[in-house]
Amino acid sequence: MTPLNGENIWEYILDRHAERIGVKRRKPALENLERIFVATFRLANDVGFRAMSLRDLCRETGLSMGGLYGYITSKDQLAEMIEDVVRHATQALPLLFVDVKSPLDRLEAMIRSSIYLSEVLQPWFYFVFMDSRVLQVEQRSMAKNSELYVQTLIAATIAEIEPKPQGDPTLLAAHCLALFQDWYVKRWKYRAAKVNVDDFADSVVSTARGYLSMVKAP
């Protein structure tokens, strides 16, 4: 269960940015949004987001410049929309598990769902991680605050565990986030080792549970 996936993400973008998207026919709008963002991620990986131009994007998507302007008018706007998707999905995800009473079980749910979310939306997460410098100052700040929001929720969950585990909950939460990021940033490493997302999630959960449920504060 994830807030956004490969099917509803285009609907989210279209509805979220309805005022700025000039194309009103829903079906072609959804199809073209998919073409635009898939092409953006491909170009960002091949030549870099800074180097790509809107003309490059037109060539990759087959849209005219006028057709492209029906959805975006600048690269800044494109980057802003990508950051918004990641921020929305990241902040909505932990809310799915607020009713899980056991802190360890809730933490496991948050860890697993975060890993699976980054699997479903890997290009989006990778872009924000690698190209956050291209975001406007306000968007960079929002991306950082989004990560800190999730880290704060994880830290609060760790702080509920009894007996209290050794270590600062905030630092332990930061370690958890670093593990999530390793999955979507260094996919090549796990692909080469034939590690799939289930194996990775199991390993992270086992590591976290093993430490937090066994190590007691002195």
Salt bridges, closest charged atoms under 4 A:
ASP15 OD1 - ARG26 NH1 3.07
GLU31 OE2 - LYS27 NZ 2.62
ASP56 OD1 - ARG59 NH2 2.96
GLU60 OE1 - ARG42 NE 3.00
GLU80 OE2 - ARG20 NH2 3.40
GLU83 OE2 - ARG87 NE 2.76
ASP84 OD1 - ARG16 NH2 2.81
ASP84 OD2 - HIS17 NE2 3.95
ASP84 OD1 - ARG87 NH2 3.53
ASP105 OD1 - ARG209 NH2 2.41
GLU108 OE2 - ARG112 NE 2.85
GLU108 OE1 - ARG209 NE 2.67
GLU119 OE1 - ARG187 NH2 3.01
ASP131 OD1 - ARG133 NH2 3.80
GLU160 OE2 - ARG106 NH1 3.17
GLU162 OE2 - LYS164 NZ 3.51
ASP182 OD1 - LYS186 NZ 3.83
ASP182 OD2 - LYS189 NZ 3.26
ASP202 OD1 - ARG112 NH1 2.86
